[in-house]
Amino acid sequence: MINHFGDRLINKIRLTKSFLCLGIDPHIDLIPKIFQNDKNILRNVEKFCFSLLEVAINKVPAIKPQIAFFEQLGPEGMKLLAELCIYARAKGFLVIMDAKRGDIGSTSQAYANTFLGEKAPFPSDALTVNPWLGIDSLEPFIQKLKITGCGLFILVHTSNGGSKDIQELKIYNGMKCYEHLALMLKPIIDKHKGKLGLSSIGVVSGATFKEQSISLRKFLPNAPFLIPGYGAQGASANDASAPLVKDEIFSGLKNFGLINASRRILFPEDSYSVNNIKEWQDVILTELDKTNNELINAKI
C-alpha cells in the first residue's frame, strides 16, 4: 500500500512524541472576543482556527476537524474547511475528518471521494465512518484507502452516555452489540496491517467506557484507536490511555492510538482575559503542553 496510514500514524506519534489528537471544534459562542473584531463570523472562525494550528505545529501528530462546525457556516464555511485541511497537511499534521459518514453503494463511494486522498475536495488522511448500515457500507471506503493510503476510524463504542442504548445491548450468547461489531471488523482490520504492525483501519472507542475500551484493545490488537471523551466529557487521562500500548522503539511512549481533546485546549478559562492573539497563543501553548504531559504520564 502507498503511504500506509497505520505506518504514518506510528511515525508521526514517534516524531512529535505525542499521541494527542487536537479536535478543531470552533464553537462560535466560545471563541474569545479578541477574534471577534470582525462582524463577519466566518472571518473570526478562520482567524481562530489558523491561529490555533500555528501553536500546535510539531506539538501533536494529528488534528480532527468536526465538520458540523463548518457546515453550519454554509458554503464559505466548507471552503474554509478545505483550506484548513490543505494548510494542516502542508504543516505536517495528519488530518482526521470527523464526519461520521455512512451509507451504501455509490453514496459511500461519493463520501470516500469527498474526503480521502490528496485529490479530494477536503483532503484528509483518515475519516470517521458509521458502520450501522452494515459491513457492506464500509467497502467503498476500504477500496479508497487501498488507492490513497488513507485510514478509517469506525464507530464501535462512542463516548456519549446514550451509546449504551444500542451499543451495550446484549444480542445473543451474552455478546453485546458493539462486541459483535468488533467481531465482524476484526478480519478486515487485520487484513490491512502495515509494515509497523498497525492497521489502516481503526475504531472509535470512548474513554468514558474504560473497561469496554480495554476489552476492545485485547480483541483488536492491530487497530489504531481514536479515543474521545477525555476532558470536557469527564474521562481522566488514565481512562483515556487505558487501551493504548507501549511503543517498542520509544520506551514509555504510548502508541497505537490517538486521544482526542478539543474544548479543554481550545477554550481554557485563561484565554478569555488576554489582550491580543499572541497572548492567547501563549495560553493555548501552555494548555497544550500540560495536556501532552498529563497523557504521557498517565498509567496504562
Rosetta silent file (secondary structure, phi, psi, omega in degrees, C-alpha in Angstrom):
SEQUENCE: MINHFGDRLINKIRLTKSFLCLGIDPHIDLIPKIFQNDKNILRNVEKFCFSLLEVAINKVPAIKPQIAFFEQLGPEGMKLLAELCIYARAKGFLVIMDAKRGDIGSTSQAYANTFLGEKAPFPSDALTVNPWLGIDSLEPFIQKLKITGCGLFILVHTSNGGSKDIQELKIYNGMKCYEHLALMLKPIIDKHKGKLGLSSIGVVSGATFKEQSISLRKFLPNAPFLIPGYGAQGASANDASAPLVKDEIFSGLKNFGLINASRRILFPEDSYSVNNIKEWQDVILTELDKTNNELINAKI
SCORE:     score description
SCORE:     0.000 S_00000001
   1 L     0.000  144.549 -179.126    0.000    0.000    0.000 S_00000001
   2 L   -79.919  124.547  175.038    1.165    3.529   -0.779 S_00000001
   3 L    48.640   54.381 -175.631    1.971    5.609    2.312 S_00000001
   4 L   -50.167  129.890 -175.012    0.067    3.257    4.599 S_00000001
   5 H   -61.120  -43.449 -179.300   -1.928    5.232    7.186 S_00000001
   6 H   -59.903  -41.789  177.457   -1.033    2.970   10.121 S_00000001
   7 H   -64.251  -43.609 -179.394    2.687    3.347    9.385 S_00000001
   8 H   -64.118  -37.480 -179.799    2.355    7.104    9.009 S_00000001
   9 H   -65.095  -46.641  178.635    0.448    7.359   12.282 S_00000001
  10 H   -60.537  -46.147 -178.591    3.088    5.466   14.248 S_00000001
  11 H   -64.282  -36.501 -179.883    5.897    7.513   12.711 S_00000001
  12 H   -70.373  -37.866  176.310    4.088   10.776   13.385 S_00000001
  13 H   -63.785  -42.415  178.694    3.488    9.844   17.024 S_00000001
  14 H   -65.297  -39.475 -177.893    7.166    8.980   17.391 S_00000001
  15 H   -65.859  -45.657 -177.259    8.239   12.207   15.701 S_00000001
  16 H   -86.482  -12.517 -174.158    6.092   14.509   17.845 S_00000001
  17 L    52.606   42.603 -179.964    6.380   12.313   20.965 S_00000001
  18 L  -148.112  147.603  173.361    2.666   12.868   21.404 S_00000001
  19 L  -124.521   26.711  177.674   -0.489   10.835   20.837 S_00000001
  20 E   -86.970  127.874  173.074   -2.805   13.793   21.317 S_00000001
  21 E  -101.393  120.044 -177.270   -5.316   14.475   18.561 S_00000001
  22 E   -86.552  111.632  178.734   -6.316   18.133   18.593 S_00000001
  23 E   -74.765  127.417  178.129  -10.029   18.488   17.929 S_00000001
  24 E   -99.474   90.369 -177.204  -10.861   21.513   15.803 S_00000001
  25 L  -121.569   81.462 -175.254  -14.322   22.404   17.099 S_00000001
  26 L   -76.996   79.181  175.275  -14.792   26.156   16.654 S_00000001
  27 L   -61.378  117.914 -175.552  -17.850   26.746   18.843 S_00000001
  28 H   -59.460  -39.125 -176.663  -18.953   30.204   17.727 S_00000001
  29 H   -78.625   -5.975 -179.835  -20.258   31.150   21.169 S_00000001
  30 H  -108.229   -9.409 -178.731  -16.994   30.141   22.883 S_00000001
  31 L   -66.928  128.403 -177.426  -14.481   31.916   20.651 S_00000001
  32 L   -59.234  156.458 -175.955  -12.758   34.700   22.677 S_00000001
  33 H   -62.837  -25.707 -179.277  -13.539   38.348   21.963 S_00000001
  34 H   -64.295  -16.613  176.445  -10.057   39.025   20.584 S_00000001
  35 H   -98.720    2.537 -173.071  -11.147   37.075   17.487 S_00000001
  36 L  -112.871   32.474  176.551  -14.457   38.898   17.174 S_00000001
  37 L   -74.572  -24.815 -179.477  -13.336   42.293   15.937 S_00000001
  38 L   -94.489  135.468  178.283  -14.791   41.494   12.551 S_00000001
  39 L   -71.343  -12.861  178.877  -18.580   41.391   12.159 S_00000001
  40 L   -83.491  108.595 -176.894  -18.059   38.563    9.689 S_00000001
  41 H   -59.494  -38.985 -179.440  -18.380   35.362   11.753 S_00000001
  42 H   -59.107  -44.312 -179.775  -16.628   33.328    9.086 S_00000001
  43 H   -65.498  -35.585  177.634  -13.524   35.521    9.238 S_00000001
  44 H   -63.910  -44.262  178.673  -13.496   35.251   13.034 S_00000001
  45 H   -64.252  -40.989  179.477  -13.613   31.449   12.853 S_00000001
  46 H   -60.379  -48.092 -179.083  -10.906   31.451   10.199 S_00000001
  47 H   -63.059  -40.358  179.053   -8.560   33.583   12.314 S_00000001
  48 H   -61.621  -48.573 -175.229   -9.257   31.419   15.364 S_00000001
  49 H   -66.924  -45.032 -178.006   -8.559   28.119   13.573 S_00000001
  50 H   -71.660  -33.016  175.098   -5.373   29.176   11.803 S_00000001
  51 H   -65.718  -35.703  177.389   -4.012   30.851   14.947 S_00000001
  52 H   -65.128  -47.125 -178.449   -4.657   27.576   16.777 S_00000001
  53 H   -63.076  -34.649  178.371   -2.812   25.487   14.198 S_00000001
  54 H   -57.598  -37.773 -178.938    0.204   27.809   14.375 S_00000001
  55 H   -71.022  -36.288 -169.437    0.576   26.902   18.042 S_00000001
  56 H   -87.182   -7.156 -178.001    0.191   23.155   17.515 S_00000001
  57 L   -55.868  128.292 -179.585    2.746   22.651   14.713 S_00000001
  58 L    66.456    6.836  179.015    5.134   19.819   15.689 S_00000001
  59 L   -99.352  -29.487 -179.278    3.318   19.522   19.030 S_00000001
  60 L  -134.850  152.120 -179.518    0.684   16.951   18.060 S_00000001
  61 L   -78.832  -24.599 -171.907    0.576   14.282   15.365 S_00000001
  62 E  -148.304  154.296  169.258   -2.994   14.902   14.217 S_00000001
  63 E  -120.089  157.508 -179.866   -5.915   17.276   14.145 S_00000001
  64 E  -133.996   90.032  175.561   -9.586   16.327   13.923 S_00000001
  65 E   -66.726  132.892  172.683  -11.871   18.941   12.391 S_00000001
  66 E   -91.783  112.665 -168.723  -15.515   18.385   13.331 S_00000001
  67 L   -61.538  -28.793 -175.853  -17.274   19.057   10.064 S_00000001
  68 H   -60.639  -34.252 -178.259  -20.541   20.252   11.643 S_00000001
  69 H   -70.583  -18.673  177.341  -18.958   23.460   12.920 S_00000001
  70 H   -96.711  -35.113  177.013  -18.003   24.355    9.352 S_00000001
  71 H   -59.871  -37.994 -177.328  -21.200   23.129    7.684 S_00000001
  72 L   -65.787  -14.922  179.108  -23.241   25.499    9.835 S_00000001
  73 L   -91.539    2.588  176.452  -21.379   28.410    8.219 S_00000001
  74 L    81.309 -164.040 -176.889  -22.657   27.471    4.764 S_00000001
  75 H   -55.458  -39.714 -179.934  -20.658   27.199    1.524 S_00000001
  76 H   -68.288  -30.112  176.240  -17.957   29.607    2.720 S_00000001
  77 H   -67.029  -37.761  177.707  -17.557   27.536    5.866 S_00000001
  78 H   -71.255  -33.351  174.783  -16.902   24.454    3.765 S_00000001
  79 H   -63.773  -41.366  177.125  -14.407   26.391    1.684 S_00000001
  80 H   -61.110  -41.837  179.381  -12.651   27.340    4.928 S_00000001
  81 H   -60.748  -43.383  178.566  -12.590   23.673    5.947 S_00000001
  82 H   -60.913  -43.729  179.286  -10.928   22.726    2.660 S_00000001
  83 H   -64.353  -37.777  179.519   -8.301   25.444    3.142 S_00000001
  84 H   -64.601  -42.127  179.073   -7.715   24.275    6.705 S_00000001
  85 H   -62.254  -46.367 -178.489   -7.138   20.691    5.552 S_00000001
  86 H   -63.181  -45.407 -179.519   -4.643   21.752    2.894 S_00000001
  87 H   -63.375  -46.267 -176.095   -2.759   24.036    5.286 S_00000001
  88 H   -63.169  -43.395 -179.415   -2.657   21.470    8.102 S_00000001
  89 H   -67.267  -35.662  177.917   -1.334   18.679    5.899 S_00000001
  90 H   -65.965  -27.688 -179.967    1.310   21.016    4.455 S_00000001
  91 L   -89.720    3.463  173.868    2.438   21.769    8.025 S_00000001
  92 L    99.470    1.021  177.252    2.854   18.088    8.825 S_00000001
  93 L   -78.743  145.905  161.457   -0.374   17.256   10.654 S_00000001
  94 E   -80.479  135.052  179.598   -2.368   14.151    9.919 S_00000001
  95 E  -106.196  117.599  175.640   -5.933   15.305    9.248 S_00000001
  96 E  -106.552  110.404 -178.357   -8.715   13.088   10.587 S_00000001
  97 E   -81.093  118.717  179.614  -12.022   14.314    9.259 S_00000001
  98 E   -91.826   86.863 -177.917  -14.747   13.791   11.841 S_00000001
  99 E  -118.688  -15.783  177.252  -17.726   13.458    9.541 S_00000001
 100 E    49.374   46.694 -179.279  -19.140   10.081   10.685 S_00000001
 101 E   -76.497  151.327  177.649  -20.294    9.238    7.175 S_00000001
 102 L  -173.343  120.881  179.003  -22.107    6.005    6.461 S_00000001
 103 L  -161.404 -164.516 -177.274  -24.343    4.879    3.608 S_00000001
 104 L  -121.425  156.571  170.591  -24.434    2.224    0.916 S_00000001
 105 H    53.766 -128.341 -173.763  -23.063    1.728   -2.577 S_00000001
 106 H   -66.137  -24.833  178.186  -22.436    4.771   -4.706 S_00000001
 107 H   -68.793  -44.096  175.395  -23.279    7.145   -1.850 S_00000001
 108 H   -62.573  -37.795  178.283  -20.458    5.749    0.293 S_00000001
 109 H   -61.611  -40.807  179.170  -18.210    5.958   -2.746 S_00000001
 110 H   -65.362  -39.944  176.659  -19.073    9.644   -3.110 S_00000001
 111 H   -62.638  -43.086  179.216  -18.295   10.246    0.557 S_00000001
 112 H   -61.201  -41.924  179.223  -14.954    8.474    0.149 S_00000001
 113 H   -65.332  -29.802 -177.100  -14.154   10.616   -2.889 S_00000001
 114 H   -70.459  -36.218 -169.168  -15.051   13.741   -0.922 S_00000001
 115 H  -116.985  -24.752 -168.715  -12.650   13.224    1.963 S_00000001
 116 E  -101.360  122.664  175.809   -9.959   10.628    1.300 S_00000001
 117 L   105.077  161.800 -176.435   -6.729   11.394   -0.508 S_00000001
 118 L   -64.605  -27.904 -176.964   -4.786   14.394   -1.739 S_00000001
 119 L   -89.232   -0.133  179.687   -7.139   14.962   -4.685 S_00000001
 120 L   -71.177  151.695  176.887  -10.269   15.066   -2.529 S_00000001
 121 L   -59.522  -33.219  177.303  -12.098   18.397   -2.131 S_00000001
 122 L  -122.385   76.432 -168.661  -11.487   18.125    1.628 S_00000001
 123 L   -62.465  118.555 -176.832   -8.163   16.245    1.651 S_00000001
 124 E  -130.964  153.905  177.268   -7.895   14.111    4.780 S_00000001
 125 L   -86.604  -22.249  178.494   -5.626   11.327    5.968 S_00000001
 126 E  -156.162  161.279 -176.833   -8.452    9.476    7.683 S_00000001
 127 E  -137.553  137.768  171.662  -12.225    9.642    8.059 S_00000001
 128 E   -81.606  135.839 -177.642  -14.614    8.639   10.828 S_00000001
 129 E  -131.599  150.448 -178.773  -17.342    6.354    9.485 S_00000001
 130 L  -103.415  118.604 -173.510  -20.600    4.976   10.846 S_00000001
 131 L   -92.377    6.925 -166.789  -20.992    1.210   10.245 S_00000001
 132 L   -77.213    1.464  169.349  -24.583    0.814   11.352 S_00000001
 133 L   -90.120   -3.683  178.373  -25.923    0.314    7.827 S_00000001
 134 L   118.451  160.889 -176.965  -23.897   -2.887    7.677 S_00000001
 135 H   -62.887  -31.247  179.769  -20.413   -4.075    6.794 S_00000001
 136 H   -64.137  -22.779  179.356  -21.096   -3.684    3.066 S_00000001
 137 H   -69.976  -16.936 -179.783  -21.421    0.059    3.630 S_00000001
 138 H   -85.642  -19.111 -170.891  -17.698    0.151    4.500 S_00000001
 139 H   -58.501  -44.325  177.827  -16.473   -1.434    1.290 S_00000001
 140 H   -60.386  -35.265  177.579  -16.230    1.742   -0.852 S_00000001
 141 H   -67.844  -41.524 -179.266  -14.187    3.395    1.899 S_00000001
 142 H   -64.676  -41.986  177.699  -11.908    0.374    2.175 S_00000001
 143 H   -63.444  -35.573  179.560  -11.317    0.302   -1.578 S_00000001
 144 H   -67.900  -39.692 -178.588  -10.493    4.004   -1.485 S_00000001
 145 H   -68.878  -27.093  176.393   -7.899    3.618    1.251 S_00000001
 146 H   -64.247  -32.692 -177.921   -6.144    0.933   -0.798 S_00000001
 147 H   -83.660  -39.232 -171.068   -5.632    3.508   -3.543 S_00000001
 148 H   -98.287  -17.908 -174.456   -4.844    6.553   -1.411 S_00000001
 149 L    77.255   15.952 -179.623   -3.083    5.087    1.638 S_00000001
 150 L   -85.543 -179.168 -177.221   -5.623    6.788    3.898 S_00000001
 151 E  -129.045  170.208  176.577   -7.283    5.409    7.006 S_00000001
 152 E  -130.872  147.107  168.849  -10.666    4.882    8.612 S_00000001
 153 E  -123.368  112.410 -173.462  -11.900    5.122   12.183 S_00000001
 154 E   -94.778  130.227  178.854  -15.083    3.100   12.563 S_00000001
 155 E   -64.629  117.046  178.294  -17.553    3.946   15.337 S_00000001
 156 E  -117.521  -52.193  174.264  -17.647    0.924   17.648 S_00000001
 157 E  -139.457  106.986 -173.411  -18.279    2.277   21.160 S_00000001
 158 L   -84.577  167.685 -170.262  -18.819    6.019   21.381 S_00000001
 159 L   -86.116  -14.670 -176.937  -18.237    8.232   24.417 S_00000001
 160 L   -72.721  147.983 -178.470  -21.753    9.624   24.911 S_00000001
 161 H   -58.046  -36.311 -178.220  -23.882    8.219   27.708 S_00000001
 162 H   -71.476   -6.961 -179.973  -26.659    7.278   25.325 S_00000001
 163 H   -59.298  -28.846 -178.225  -24.350    4.968   23.387 S_00000001
 164 H   -69.754  -15.968  179.337  -25.367    2.171   25.749 S_00000001
 165 H   -57.845  -34.782 -179.759  -28.960    2.365   24.445 S_00000001
 166 L  -120.308  -47.866 -171.672  -27.874    0.322   21.425 S_00000001
 167 L   -66.040  -26.723 -178.738  -24.162   -0.435   21.618 S_00000001
 168 L   -94.698   -1.085 -179.467  -24.429   -2.126   25.043 S_00000001
 169 L   -63.984  136.350  173.218  -27.471   -4.243   24.201 S_00000001
 170 E   -81.996  125.759 -173.905  -26.992   -7.981   24.580 S_00000001
 171 E  -106.421  -39.011  172.426  -27.978   -9.562   21.300 S_00000001
 172 E  -167.604  152.647 -179.893  -27.133  -13.282   21.666 S_00000001
 173 L    50.977   30.544  179.085  -24.963  -15.648   23.725 S_00000001
 174 L    77.019   -0.987 -178.929  -24.328  -12.789   26.134 S_00000001
 175 E   -80.828  136.277  178.499  -22.497  -10.804   23.435 S_00000001
 176 E   -86.595  162.024 -174.567  -23.181   -7.094   23.281 S_00000001
 177 H   -59.027  -45.399 -178.465  -23.901   -5.239   20.086 S_00000001
 178 H   -66.913  -30.275  177.483  -20.560   -3.380   19.994 S_00000001
 179 H   -69.976  -38.151  176.867  -18.718   -6.667   20.640 S_00000001
 180 H   -64.815  -40.169  177.071  -20.489   -8.307   17.723 S_00000001
 181 H   -62.334  -45.117  178.611  -19.486   -5.386   15.507 S_00000001
 182 H   -60.447  -37.635  178.230  -15.864   -5.740   16.634 S_00000001
 183 H   -61.181  -40.913  178.881  -16.028   -9.446   15.835 S_00000001
 184 H   -72.269  -30.888 -177.772  -17.078   -8.659   12.269 S_00000001
 185 H   -80.536  -24.621 -173.322  -14.448   -5.940   11.897 S_00000001
 186 H   -52.440  -51.365 -179.324  -11.505   -7.951   13.221 S_00000001
 187 H   -64.779  -29.794  178.789  -10.603   -9.810    9.985 S_00000001
 188 H   -70.696  -43.621  178.606  -10.957   -6.591    7.987 S_00000001
 189 H   -62.955  -47.844 -177.451   -8.697   -4.695   10.380 S_00000001
 190 H   -63.747  -30.280 -178.185   -6.093   -7.466   10.478 S_00000001
 191 H   -68.937  -21.788 -173.043   -6.042   -7.672    6.678 S_00000001
 192 L  -111.694   31.895  176.031   -4.905   -4.069    6.371 S_00000001
 193 E   -69.863  147.302  176.029   -1.872   -4.043    8.666 S_00000001
 194 L   -95.958 -172.173 -178.096    1.149   -2.020    7.615 S_00000001
 195 L   -64.842  -27.469 -177.721    4.851   -2.776    7.921 S_00000001
 196 L   -93.846    6.364  173.264    4.918   -1.498   11.510 S_00000001
 197 L    94.199   -3.646 -178.401    2.065   -3.738   12.610 S_00000001
 198 L  -103.540  136.165  179.813   -0.731   -1.179   12.807 S_00000001
 199 E   -74.247  159.635  171.924   -3.778   -1.383   10.556 S_00000001
 200 L   -85.006   -6.177  179.863   -5.025    1.479    8.417 S_00000001
 201 E  -113.179  117.827 -177.702   -8.497    0.693    9.765 S_00000001
 202 E  -119.443 -173.441 -178.018   -9.137    1.710   13.348 S_00000001
 203 E  -131.085  152.969  170.707  -12.007    2.128   15.762 S_00000001
 204 E   -95.407  123.041 -178.369  -13.558    4.898   17.802 S_00000001
 205 E  -137.609  114.203 -172.163  -13.727    3.836   21.443 S_00000001
 206 L   -69.851  136.581  178.934  -14.840    6.329   24.065 S_00000001
 207 L   -66.879  -18.927  179.762  -12.679    6.982   27.128 S_00000001
 208 L   -75.536   -5.929  174.906  -15.855    7.255   29.207 S_00000001
 209 L  -124.259   71.930 -171.435  -16.251    3.480   28.830 S_00000001
 210 H   -59.670  -49.585 -176.016  -12.829    2.391   30.072 S_00000001
 211 H   -63.592  -37.077  177.712  -13.485   -1.327   30.587 S_00000001
 212 H   -66.190  -37.282  178.255  -15.052   -1.648   27.151 S_00000001
 213 H   -65.042  -41.752  178.342  -12.018    0.071   25.612 S_00000001
 214 H   -62.895  -42.061  178.744   -9.653   -2.313   27.351 S_00000001
 215 H   -63.372  -41.574  179.068  -11.711   -5.264   26.131 S_00000001
 216 H   -65.205  -38.358  179.081  -11.685   -3.934   22.564 S_00000001
 217 H   -62.237  -42.559  179.164   -7.919   -3.478   22.658 S_00000001
 218 H   -62.823  -35.247 -177.349   -7.397   -7.109   23.660 S_00000001
 219 H   -83.289  -28.441 -177.294   -9.660   -8.226   20.839 S_00000001
 220 L  -122.899   69.032 -173.887   -8.309   -5.774   18.239 S_00000001
 221 L   -67.060  -19.654 -175.862   -4.555   -5.587   18.926 S_00000001
 222 L  -101.276    2.318 -175.391   -3.708   -4.213   15.482 S_00000001
 223 L   -90.919  133.171  167.974   -6.287   -1.431   15.313 S_00000001
 224 L   -70.419  137.580  179.042   -5.442    2.232   15.855 S_00000001
 225 E  -102.866  134.949  168.226   -7.834    3.662   18.442 S_00000001
 226 E  -107.844  118.482 -166.506   -9.364    7.133   18.227 S_00000001
 227 E  -116.576  100.501  173.718  -10.390    7.940   21.780 S_00000001
 228 L   -88.775  173.402  174.352  -12.909   10.728   22.503 S_00000001
 229 L   102.232   -9.135  179.944  -14.357   11.596   25.902 S_00000001
 230 E   -79.618  134.776  176.329  -11.206   12.857   27.625 S_00000001
 231 L    94.636 -109.458 -172.510  -11.518   16.209   29.381 S_00000001
 232 L   -60.764  -29.080 -179.352  -14.814   18.008   28.921 S_00000001
 233 L   -86.371   -4.942  170.189  -16.815   14.748   28.807 S_00000001
 234 L   108.837  -10.972 -179.478  -15.353   13.627   32.112 S_00000001
 235 E   -77.882  143.351  179.636  -12.840   10.874   31.364 S_00000001
 236 L   -84.672  172.169  176.504   -9.426   11.105   33.024 S_00000001
 237 H   -62.119  -38.928  178.451   -6.033   10.730   31.388 S_00000001
 238 H   -65.130  -40.497  177.336   -5.770    7.238   32.865 S_00000001
 239 H   -60.337  -47.925 -175.459   -9.178    6.312   31.449 S_00000001
 240 H   -66.858  -34.656 -176.631   -8.275    7.608   28.005 S_00000001
 241 H   -81.593   -9.671 -172.644   -4.863    5.917   27.949 S_00000001
 242 L   -53.341  -41.706 -178.142   -6.183    2.520   29.023 S_00000001
 243 L   -88.563    6.204  178.203   -6.378    0.955   25.523 S_00000001
 244 L   -83.761  166.435  179.825   -3.003    2.269   24.369 S_00000001
 245 E  -129.917  159.109  179.031    0.172    0.181   24.328 S_00000001
 246 E   -72.307  139.193  178.084    3.849    0.885   24.970 S_00000001
 247 L   -78.249  130.123 -177.115    5.926    1.700   21.905 S_00000001
 248 L   -70.032  -25.117 -177.085    8.695   -0.854   21.349 S_00000001
 249 L   -89.969  -47.101 -179.825   11.071    1.758   19.916 S_00000001
 250 L  -103.131   97.842 -176.305   10.449    4.700   22.231 S_00000001
 251 L   -56.925  126.871  176.678   10.343    3.267   25.730 S_00000001
 252 L    92.365  -18.827  179.741    7.489    4.685   27.739 S_00000001
 253 L   -82.810  129.018 -179.496    5.784    6.422   24.827 S_00000001
 254 E   -80.587  150.457 -175.081    2.260    5.175   24.257 S_00000001
 255 E  -148.583 -170.198 -179.846    1.192    4.305   20.743 S_00000001
 256 L    62.748   30.540  175.447   -1.385    2.546   18.610 S_00000001
 257 E   174.507  169.559  179.185   -3.907    5.279   19.142 S_00000001
 258 E  -130.951  134.062  175.185   -4.867    8.921   19.476 S_00000001
 259 E  -102.690  122.206 -177.564   -6.621   10.612   22.382 S_00000001
 260 E   -85.736  139.731  171.692   -8.778   13.498   21.290 S_00000001
 261 E  -142.264  135.187  179.594   -9.024   16.757   23.200 S_00000001
 262 L  -131.603  -72.083 -172.839  -10.750   19.870   21.966 S_00000001
 263 H   -61.014  -37.039 -177.645  -12.580   22.156   24.403 S_00000001
 264 H   -66.097  -25.003  178.417  -10.040   21.843   27.226 S_00000001
 265 H   -96.326  -40.891 -175.872   -7.331   23.115   24.861 S_00000001
 266 H   -72.324  -31.779 -171.498   -9.314   25.441   22.606 S_00000001
 267 L  -132.674   52.415  176.454  -11.215   27.266   25.348 S_00000001
 268 L   -66.906  153.586 -175.961   -9.268   27.352   28.646 S_00000001
 269 H   -56.752  -40.936 -177.068  -10.507   29.888   31.193 S_00000001
 270 H   -65.845  -17.581 -176.699   -7.335   31.997   30.992 S_00000001
 271 H   -73.349   -9.577 -177.700   -7.821   32.509   27.250 S_00000001
 272 H   -94.575   -3.040 -177.862  -10.677   34.954   27.870 S_00000001
 273 L  -113.185   12.178 -178.608   -8.615   37.513   29.776 S_00000001
 274 L   -85.677  166.032 -176.275   -5.845   38.121   27.215 S_00000001
 275 L  -104.866  -17.396 -178.914   -5.320   41.333   25.243 S_00000001
 276 L  -155.876  173.180 -174.811   -4.143   40.028   21.886 S_00000001
 277 H   -66.441  -35.618  179.044   -3.717   36.909   19.782 S_00000001
 278 H   -61.787  -44.601  177.355   -0.069   36.408   20.771 S_00000001
 279 H   -62.691  -39.128  178.543   -1.012   36.295   24.442 S_00000001
 280 H   -62.140  -42.739  179.874   -3.847   33.921   23.556 S_00000001
 281 H   -64.035  -34.326  176.962   -1.429   31.613   21.718 S_00000001
 282 H   -64.165  -40.616  177.776    0.822   31.534   24.782 S_00000001
 283 H   -64.590  -44.549 -179.863   -2.128   30.390   26.896 S_00000001
 284 H   -63.756  -41.371  178.901   -3.062   27.723   24.351 S_00000001
 285 H   -61.424  -41.837  177.861    0.536   26.509   24.159 S_00000001
 286 H   -60.880  -43.961 -179.565    0.648   26.164   27.942 S_00000001
 287 H   -68.106  -36.813  178.581   -2.562   24.147   27.919 S_00000001
 288 H   -64.282  -47.093  178.702   -1.322   22.028   25.016 S_00000001
 289 H   -64.221  -40.642  179.143    1.936   21.188   26.796 S_00000001
 290 H   -61.367  -43.470 -179.023    0.075   20.496   30.044 S_00000001
 291 H   -67.895  -44.072  177.467   -2.292   18.098   28.279 S_00000001
 292 H   -57.631  -46.296 -179.472    0.512   16.322   26.438 S_00000001
 293 H   -64.755  -39.254  179.152    2.416   15.822   29.697 S_00000001
 294 H   -62.532  -40.818 -179.364   -0.670   14.612   31.508 S_00000001
 295 H   -72.957  -40.519  179.650   -1.322   11.982   28.860 S_00000001
 296 H   -62.044  -36.523 -177.368    2.293   10.871   28.581 S_00000001
 297 L   -89.058    0.201  178.942    2.468   10.327   32.346 S_00000001
 298 L   -69.344  151.451  179.350   -0.876    8.524   32.550 S_00000001
 299 L   -83.798  142.463  173.501   -0.870    4.876   33.581 S_00000001
 300 L  -129.078    0.000    0.000   -1.746    2.126   31.109 S_00000001
